[in-house]
Amino acid sequence: MNPKQLAAEKAVEFIEDGMVVGLGTGSTAYWAIHKIAQRIQEGLRIRAVASSRDSEELANKLGIPMVPFSEIEVIDLTIDGADEVDPHLNLIKGGGGALVREKILASNSKRFFVIVDESKRVEHLGQFPLPVEIVPFAANFTINKLKELGCNTRIRMSNDKEYITDNGNIIVDCNFEKIVEPRELNKQINLIPGVLDNGLFTRMVSSLIIGYNDGKVKIIDQL
C-alpha cells in the first residue's frame, strides 16, 4: 500500500454514520473516495458533496450518495490532500485545479482532515508554485499585480490551451520560492481585483495525516 493510500484510509476511519462528508480532489483524495465507497458497501450511511466534477463523477460511479449543496448547511468532515504543508499546518493546494471549491468546502466544515505522504512536508511553503484562480477578463492586469508581490508567473496550460477551471476561470501558477508569511500573502493576493482565490490554506486544518514509505501513519492535530 502506498503512503497516500495509507493516509487516506486512516482519515476515512473518522467518518461516522449520518455525517455529511466533503470529498477532496487529486491523487490522495482518490484513495479516500474509494475507501469511503467500500465502507458504504459495508453499511456506512453518509451523504457527500465534492470539490470538483472529477471527484463527483468518481463518487457517483462508486455509489457514494451525493447531495446538492442547497440541502445542507454544514459539512461534518472534509478529507483532502495538499501539495505542501509547513510545520504550522499551513498549506499550498490547487495542483489539481480545484483550489476555490476545495477552500469553500474546507471553510464550511466542522473538521478538515488533510492527507499527504511524507514528501509534502516542508519547512517553508513556496517551492511548489502557488496556484491563483483569476477571471479571464483583462487577465494581464491581474497578472501584473501578482508580479508586484514578488513572484514569477505562468498561466497554467493543458493540451496546448489555457487550463480552464470548473468555474470557467484560468489559473496562474506563482513562484514565490519561499513564503514566510502565508496568512499575509493570502490577504494581499485576494485583494487584487480579478483574483477569485488562491491556494494558500492558512489555519484551516483540523488534523494532518501523513503516510510514510515504511508503512507508518502519523496524525498531527492543529493546536
N, C-alpha and C positions, 0 to 999 in steps of 0.2 A: 504494500500500500504506500502510495507516495505521500509526502508531507502535507500537501494541500488537502488531500482526501482525509488524512488523519485529523487535521484541524477542523475540517468541515463536519465530519461525522461526530466529533466531540461537541461542537456547537449545537447540533441538532438534538443532542440528548437533553437540552434545556427546554425544548418545546413541550408544552403540556396540552392536554385536551381542552378544547374550547378557545384556544388562542387565535388571534389574528396575526399572521406571520408575514413579514416583509421579505421578499426574495431579491437578493442582490444580482449583480451581473458580472460575468467574467469566468475565468477558468477555475477559480476556487469555489465561487458560488455554484458553479455547475455541479460540483460534487455534493454540496449541501442540498440542492434541489433533488438530486437522485436519492439521497438518504431520506429526505422528507417523504418522497413518494413511497419508499419502502416501508416507512413507519405507518403511512396511511393504509397500505395494504395489510399491515398487521393490526389495524384497528384504531390508529390515531385519528381524532376528529378535529380538524382545524379549518380555517378559511385563510386565503392568502391573497396578497397583492404583489405585483412585480415592478421592478425599477426599469425594465426595458421590454421591448417587444420580443426580443430573443428569449429572455427568461420566461416571459408569459407563454410563449409558444411551447417551450420545453415543458413547463409546468402542466399545461393543458394536455400535452402529449402523454405525460406520465400519470395523469389522473389526479392531479392536485386541484382541489376546489378553489377556483379563483372568483373573487367578488369585485364589483365596481367600487371605486373609492367613495362614491356617494353613499354607500351602505355602511360605512364605518366612520368612527370619529377618531380612533387612535389605534396604533399598531402595538401589539404587546411586545414583539421581539422581531428585529430585523437582523438578518445574517448576511454579511457581505465581505468581500475581500478588500485588499488595498495594494497600491503599487509601492508605497514606502510608509514606514511607521517610525517615528522618533521615540526617544525614551519617555517623553511626556504623553505618548499615545496620540499625538497629532499625526494626521495622515495626508498623503497625496493619493487621490483617487481620480479615475477618469481615463485610464488607459484603454478601457473598452468603450469609451464614448458616452457613457450614461451618467455622468457626474451630477447633472442637475436633478434628474429624477432620483438618483441614489441619495442625494442630500435631502431632498424633500421627504423621502421615506425615513431616513435616519433621524431627522429633526422632529418627526411626528411619532417616534417610537419610544415606548417606556424603557426599553433596553436595546442597545445597539451592539451586537457582537461582531467583531472583525476577525476574520480568519486568514492566516498567512502562513507561508513557510518561512524558515529562518532567514532566507536571503533578503526578505523585505525589511528587515530591521536595520536602521541606520542611525548614526549619531546626529546628523542634521538632514532635514529634508532638502531636496533640490537637485540631487543628482539625476533623478527621474524628472523629465520635463513636466512642468505644471500645466495641465490642460485648462483652458479658459474657453467657455462656450460664449460666442458672440453672435449677434444678429448679422445677417449678410449686408444689410444696408450700410453704405459708407464704411465698410469694414476697414479700409486703410486708415481712417481717422482713429478708430478704436485701437487698432494695432499700434499706431504711433504713440498713443497714450500708454499702452502697455510697455513699450520700449523705454519710455521715460522713467519707469520704475526700476530699470537696470537689468533687463533681460534681453536675450536674443529670441526672436520669434520665428515660428514656422507654421503655416497653415497645414493642418492635417489633410493628407491625401489618401484616397482609396481607389485603386484601379485607374490611376492617372487622372482622377477627378477629385474635387474637394469632397472630403468626407462630410456627409450630412447627418446630423443627429436625429433621433426620434422626434425632436421638437422642431425640425426643419431649419436648424441653425448650423454654423460651422464651428470648428474647434481650432484654436490657436494654441500650439504647444510652446510654452515659455520656459526657456532655460535660464534659471537664476543661479545654478551651480550650488549655492549654499543659502538656505533660507533660515535666518537667525530668529526672526520674529514672525512666525506664521500667522498669528492672530491679527497683527497689524497689517501684514501684507494682504491677508484675506479682505480686510476692510477697504484698503486702498484700491485693490482691483475692482471690487464690487461697486465702488463709487464712480467708476468710469462709465459714462453713457455708452450704451451699445453692448455692455457686458451683461449676460444673463446670470452667470455664476461661475465659480472656479472650483478646482479640485482640491482645495485646502479644506480639510475637515478638522476643526480645532475644538477640543474639549467636548467631543460628541460621543466618544467611545465609552461604553459601559465595561466591556471586557475584551481583551485581546487574547486570541487563542492561536498558539504557534505550534506548527507541526515541524518535527525535526527528521533529518535523514536517518537517524538511528532508531526511529520508531516512537520516540517520546513525544508527549504533548504537554505544553505548559500554558497555564491560564494566568493572565495578569489583569487584575481589576483596577479600574480607574479610582484613584484615591479621592 
